[in-house]
Amino acid sequence: MAKESQFWSLMKPHIPNEAHVQRIETGGTGKGVPDVNYCQNGKEIWIELKSIKGNKSELSPFQIAWLYNRAKAGGNCFVLIRKNREIKLFQPTELKEIQELSWKSESAVTLEAPYDWKALFSFIFNASR
């Protein structure tokens, strides 16, 4: 199982019941589209999942472009990165910020196992327009 698939399996059971969530797997058709589309109470949210070992976010140029263009258009975009037993949530909006995103970047939320999923989803929802 791919690293992001394992991350999704970890996260999925904790998604709020009132949210409609779709895992996105575009393959070669929609390069750069984030892994998760999340909608709750009329707020549309996109989440890119990354599982890393080093400090680089490992965002592809397609992902960087997609996140930047959606954020520029007013979209709610997040990058959720897991490293070992820690998870960090980022909400980058500027191109340079997305390009330079790393484990050492300032995160909006940091969780350590056991994860407070309720706090994470509450932050994502409340930080969205």
N, C-alpha and C positions, 0 to 999 in steps of 0.2 A: 504494500500500500504506500503511495506517495506521501511525502511529509505533510503536504497541505491537506490531503484526504484524512490523515490521522488527526490533524488539528481540527478539521471540520467535525469529525466523529466525536471529539472531546467536547466541542462547543455546542453541537446541535441539541442535545437533551436539555440544555439550559436556556434556550431561546424562549422569551415570554410567549405565553399561549395566545395573546392578542395580536401577535405579529404574524405577518405572512412572509415567509422566507424561502428563497429559491437559490439553491447551489447552482452556479453557472459554470459550465464546462464547454467552452467554445471551440477548443481545438484550434484548427487553422482558420476558422471563419471570422472570428471577432477578436483578433489579437489585442491584448491589453485590457480586456474587460475584466473587472474584479471578480473574485471567486464567489461572492455572496451578494445577492440583492435582498434587502430587508425593508419591509414597509410596515409601519405601525401608526395608526391614527392619522393617516394621510401624509406622513413623512416618508419619503423615499430615500433610502440610504444604501450606499455601496461600500463593501468591505473587502479589501484585498488581504488574504491570509498568507503569511510567510512563516516557515520554520527554518531557522538558521543555526549554524554552528559558530561562525565567526562573528564579526561585527557589521558586515555589509548587509543591507536590506535585501539585496538580490532582486530588485525590481528591474524588469527588462525595459529597454527603451520604449516599447509599445505600451507597457503599463504606466511608465512615467508620463507619456504623452496623453493617455486616456485620463488618468487622474487629474492632470493639469487642466485639460480641456473641459472636463466635467466640473471641476471646482470653479474654473473661470466663468462657467455658465450658471453658477449658483448651486451646483449639486452638492450633496452631502457625501463626502468621501473619507474613508478611514483606511489605515493600514494597521493590521493587527499582527504583531510579530511575536513568535514564541521561540525562546532560546532556553534549552534545558527545562527547568521547572518554573520559569518566569515568563510572563506575557506583558507586552507593552502595546499600548494603543496610541497611534499618531493620527493627527488630522492636518496633514500638510496641504497648503493651498497655493503656495508660490512655486514656480518652476524650479528655482534653485533649491528650495527646501525639499522638494520631492526628489530631485536628482541626488542630493547629498544625504538623504535619509539613511540613518544607520542606527544600530543598537544603542549607540552613545548619544543620539539626538535626544532632545528633551521630549519626553512622552506626556500625553494628557492624562493617562492612567497607567499605573504599573501594578500588576497582580502577581503574587507568589502563591504557589500551591499550598493548601487547597484554595482554588480560585473563587473569588466573590463575583460570580457571573451576574448576579442581580445588580451589583454596583456598576459593572461594566456596561450592561445593556441600558441601565438608567442613564449613565453618562452619554452614551451614544445617542440615545433618543433626545435627551435634553440639550445636547450640543448641536443638534440638527435644526435647520430652519424649517 
